[in-house]
Amino acid sequence: MVRVNQPELRSLLALTLFVSAATGPISAQGSLNPTVAPRAAELARNGQRGIGTEMLSQYLATSPDDGSAWIQLGRFYLLDIRDWHLSGHPADSPGPLYIDFGSAALDQAVRLRGDSGIILRQMLEVERALEAVEERGYDALTHWAVPPDVAPLPDYITELGANLLSSCPAAGVMATGSDLETVAIFSVVATAGQAASVVIVVPSFYATDARYRYRIASALGTDSSSSIQQALAAVATRRPVCLTPLADRTLLSLPKLRPMRFVLVSGPGATTSDRVVTVTDLARADRQVNSSWIREVHAVYAAAAGFNPRLCDGPLALLGDTQIAACRR
């Protein structure tokens, strides 16, 4: 039985209260205060995330139309679930319930203002997928899907995930380097059922979470006592290992890396899929959308162009050299 400490219990009760309030009639609704979310973020930076969570809970109970506050609360719960993994899954913590807390908060953020709320909400579904892997093994992903009532990722992020997956040879292993790359790839796996054809490895989880490391080592056929560097190097002797553009090449230290479309590949020679890669959705978003996430996606493609300049005259030509600095060399 999970034991919930008092601050977490108060946060849970407050969450229940303000989610009910946000979806029903509001009486004596408070005015919006744009300083609350930044103040909560500052508390978190100073090591007081729990206090920031309670402050947001109390504020949103009476001011449920503040999208920024909902996003900040959802981000806190995303950090909480990751800390739970990092700390060894303590039994006296709500653990995976943090995913439900964060999902409830970010569903409200999406209702009020999409963008970051949508992407963070999908990141929580990735956390749910990783929890399933820890509980049942990597094959759990073959039955995993994002619930249909969860707002889908923007097309330009799904497009990024498809481009990365299509760049990795069949039966490959994909090591990701950022939350954005991970959620983009998982979004495609969830909809296309490609979990069986590629093993997705999140190096930061592998390095810090023994449960995750054990399950991924089983999927890779390696020793769970091996470091991520040792595990990937061993796998690269018998199957392709792909690094996303933002993966830490120095940390992962794979031999004979070679560019293949949008990824770097080590291991046996192989060809990519014949699927056409494109940045059409990103080019459209450049004209129609104002979002910091567009810049984040550009940064991934720019990193890819840094190790594979041929992309500049290929799919990235659609963006123009003003968008990708590496293509202006």
C-alpha positions in Angstrom: 0.0 0.0 0.0 1.3 3.5 -0.9 1.7 5.8 2.0 1.3 9.5 1.1 3.0 12.1 3.3 1.1 15.2 4.4 2.4 17.7 1.8 1.6 15.2 -1.0 -1.8 14.5 0.5 -2.6 18.2 0.7 -1.6 18.6 -3.0 -3.7 15.6 -4.0 -6.8 17.0 -2.2 -6.2 20.5 -3.7 -5.8 18.9 -7.1 -9.1 17.1 -6.7 -10.8 20.3 -5.6 -9.6 22.6 -8.4 -10.1 20.1 -11.2 -13.7 19.7 -10.0 -14.0 23.5 -9.9 -12.4 24.0 -13.3 -14.9 21.6 -15.0 -18.0 22.8 -13.2 -19.7 26.1 -12.2 -17.4 28.6 -10.5 -18.5 30.7 -7.6 -16.5 33.5 -6.2 -13.8 32.9 -8.8 -10.6 34.8 -8.1 -8.8 37.1 -10.6 -5.8 35.9 -12.5 -2.4 36.7 -11.1 0.3 36.4 -13.8 3.0 36.4 -11.1 2.0 33.1 -9.5 3.5 30.7 -12.1 6.9 32.5 -12.2 7.0 32.7 -8.4 6.3 28.9 -8.2 9.1 28.3 -10.7 11.5 30.4 -8.7 10.6 28.3 -5.6 11.4 25.2 -7.5 14.7 26.6 -8.6 15.5 27.2 -4.9 14.8 23.6 -4.0 11.2 24.3 -2.8 9.1 22.6 -5.5 6.7 21.1 -2.9 5.9 24.6 -1.6 5.5 25.8 -5.2 3.1 22.9 -5.9 0.9 23.8 -2.9 0.9 27.4 -3.8 -0.2 26.6 -7.4 -2.9 24.2 -6.0 -4.4 26.8 -3.7 -4.3 29.5 -6.3 -5.9 27.4 -9.1 -8.7 26.3 -6.7 -10.1 29.8 -7.1 -8.5 30.9 -10.3 -8.8 27.9 -12.6 -8.5 29.8 -15.9 -4.8 30.6 -15.6 -3.2 28.4 -18.3 0.4 29.3 -17.3 -0.2 28.1 -13.8 -1.7 24.8 -15.0 1.4 24.3 -17.2 3.7 25.0 -14.3 1.9 22.6 -12.1 2.0 19.9 -14.7 5.7 20.4 -15.2 6.2 20.0 -11.4 4.5 16.7 -11.5 6.6 15.6 -14.5 9.7 16.4 -12.5 8.2 14.6 -9.4 7.8 11.3 -11.3 11.3 11.5 -12.6 12.6 12.2 -9.1 10.7 9.1 -8.0 12.6 7.0 -10.4 15.9 8.7 -9.6 15.4 8.1 -5.9 14.8 4.3 -6.3 11.0 4.2 -6.3 10.4 4.8 -2.6 7.3 3.1 -1.3 6.2 6.1 0.8 5.7 8.3 -2.3 2.7 8.4 -4.7 5.0 7.3 -7.5 3.1 6.7 -10.7 0.2 8.7 -9.3 2.3 11.8 -10.1 1.5 11.0 -13.8 -2.2 11.1 -13.1 -1.8 14.4 -11.1 0.2 15.9 -13.9 -2.2 14.7 -16.5 -5.2 16.3 -14.8 -3.3 19.6 -14.5 -2.1 19.6 -18.1 -5.5 18.6 -19.5 -6.7 21.9 -18.0 -3.7 23.7 -19.6 -4.6 22.3 -23.0 -8.2 23.4 -22.5 -7.1 27.0 -21.9 -4.0 27.3 -24.1 -2.4 24.4 -26.1 1.2 24.6 -27.1 3.4 23.6 -24.1 0.5 22.0 -22.4 0.0 19.6 -25.2 3.6 18.7 -25.5 4.1 18.3 -21.7 1.0 16.2 -21.6 2.4 13.9 -24.2 5.6 13.7 -22.2 3.6 12.4 -19.3 2.3 9.6 -21.5 5.9 8.7 -22.4 6.5 8.5 -18.6 3.5 6.1 -18.4 5.0 4.0 -21.2 8.4 3.9 -19.5 6.6 2.8 -16.3 4.9 0.0 -18.3 8.4 -1.1 -19.6 9.7 -1.2 -16.0 6.7 -3.3 -14.8 6.3 -5.7 -17.7 9.4 -5.5 -20.0 10.0 -3.8 -23.3 7.3 -5.8 -25.1 4.8 -3.8 -23.1 5.3 -1.0 -25.7 3.7 -3.2 -28.4 0.4 -2.8 -26.6 0.9 0.8 -25.5 -1.0 3.7 -27.1 -1.8 7.3 -26.1 -5.4 7.6 -25.0 -7.6 9.1 -27.8 -8.8 11.9 -25.6 -5.2 13.2 -25.2 -4.5 16.1 -27.6 -2.1 15.0 -30.3 1.3 16.5 -30.7 1.7 19.3 -33.3 2.3 17.8 -36.8 5.8 19.2 -37.0 6.9 17.3 -33.9 5.3 14.0 -35.1 7.1 14.7 -38.4 10.4 14.9 -36.5 9.7 11.6 -34.8 8.9 9.9 -38.2 12.1 11.4 -39.7 14.3 10.0 -36.9 12.7 6.6 -36.9 12.9 6.4 -40.7 16.6 7.2 -40.5 17.4 4.3 -38.2 17.9 0.9 -40.0 15.4 -1.9 -39.3 16.0 -3.9 -36.1 18.1 -1.0 -34.8 18.5 0.6 -31.4 17.7 4.3 -31.0 19.3 6.3 -28.2 17.7 9.7 -27.7 19.3 12.8 -26.4 16.5 15.1 -25.4 12.9 15.1 -24.1 11.7 16.5 -27.4 13.3 13.8 -29.5 12.0 11.1 -27.1 8.4 12.3 -27.1 8.5 12.8 -30.9 9.7 9.2 -31.5 7.3 7.7 -28.9 4.4 9.5 -30.6 5.1 7.6 -33.9 5.7 4.3 -32.1 2.4 4.7 -30.4 0.4 5.3 -33.6 2.4 3.1 -36.0 3.1 0.1 -33.8 6.8 0.2 -34.5 8.0 -0.7 -31.0 8.9 -4.3 -32.1 11.2 -3.1 -34.9 13.4 -0.7 -32.9 14.5 -0.6 -29.3 14.3 3.0 -28.0 16.7 3.7 -25.2 16.6 6.8 -23.0 20.2 7.1 -21.7 19.4 9.3 -18.8 16.9 6.7 -17.5 19.3 3.9 -18.1 22.0 5.6 -16.1 19.9 6.4 -13.1 17.1 3.8 -12.8 17.9 0.2 -12.1 14.5 -1.1 -13.0 14.6 0.5 -16.4 18.2 -0.6 -17.0 17.3 -4.2 -16.2 14.4 -4.2 -18.7 16.4 -2.4 -21.5 19.3 -4.7 -20.9 17.0 -7.7 -21.4 15.7 -6.2 -24.6 19.2 -5.6 -25.9 20.6 -8.9 -24.7 23.3 -7.3 -22.5 24.3 -7.4 -18.9 22.3 -5.1 -16.7 25.4 -4.3 -14.7 27.0 -2.7 -17.8 27.1 1.1 -18.3 25.1 2.6 -21.1 28.4 3.0 -23.0 29.3 -0.7 -22.6 25.8 -1.9 -23.4 25.5 0.1 -26.7 29.1 -0.8 -27.7 28.3 -4.5 -27.2 25.0 -4.2 -29.2 26.8 -2.4 -32.0 28.8 -5.5 -32.8 25.6 -7.3 -34.0 23.0 -4.7 -34.8 22.8 -1.0 -35.8 22.8 1.5 -33.0 21.4 5.0 -33.9 22.0 8.2 -32.0 19.6 11.1 -32.4 21.1 14.5 -33.3 21.1 15.7 -29.6 22.4 12.5 -28.1 25.7 13.0 -26.3 28.3 11.3 -28.7 31.1 11.8 -26.2 29.2 10.2 -23.4 27.9 7.3 -25.5 31.3 6.8 -27.3 30.3 4.5 -30.1 32.9 3.4 -32.7 32.8 4.3 -36.3 29.7 6.5 -36.3 28.5 7.4 -39.7 25.6 9.8 -40.8 22.5 8.2 -42.1 19.8 10.8 -42.8 19.0 12.5 -39.5 20.9 10.1 -37.2 24.4 8.8 -36.6 24.8 5.0 -36.9 27.3 2.6 -35.5 27.3 -1.1 -36.1 26.7 -3.5 -39.1 26.0 -1.9 -42.4 22.4 -1.5 -43.3 20.1 0.7 -45.3 17.3 2.9 -44.0 13.6 2.5 -44.9 12.5 3.7 -48.3 10.1 6.2 -46.6 10.5 9.7 -47.9 11.7 12.1 -45.2 10.4 15.7 -45.3 10.1 18.9 -43.2 6.9 20.0 -44.9 5.0 20.4 -41.6 7.8 22.4 -40.0 8.0 24.7 -43.0 4.2 25.3 -42.7 4.4 25.9 -39.0 7.2 28.4 -39.6 4.7 30.5 -41.5 1.6 30.0 -39.3 2.7 29.3 -35.7 4.5 31.3 -33.1 6.0 28.8 -30.6 9.3 28.2 -28.8 8.9 24.5 -29.6 9.4 25.3 -33.3 12.8 26.7 -32.4 13.5 23.5 -30.5 12.7 21.3 -33.5 14.9 23.5 -35.7 17.7 22.9 -33.2 17.4 19.2 -33.7 17.5 19.5 -37.5 20.4 21.9 -37.2 22.4 19.4 -35.1 21.7 16.8 -37.8 22.9 19.1 -40.5 26.1 19.6 -38.5 27.1 16.0 -38.9 25.3 15.4 -42.3 25.7 18.4 -44.5 24.0 16.6 -47.4 20.7 17.3 -45.6 21.1 20.9 -46.5 20.6 20.2 -50.2 18.0 17.5 -49.5 15.0 17.7 -47.1 16.3 20.7 -45.2 16.5 22.8 -48.4 12.7 23.4 -47.9 13.5 25.5 -44.8 16.1 27.7 -46.5 19.6 28.5 -45.2 18.2 31.3 -43.0 16.6 28.7 -40.8 19.5 26.2 -40.4 22.7 27.9 -39.5 24.8 24.8 -40.3 23.6 25.0 -43.9 25.1 28.5 -44.3 28.7 27.3 -44.1 
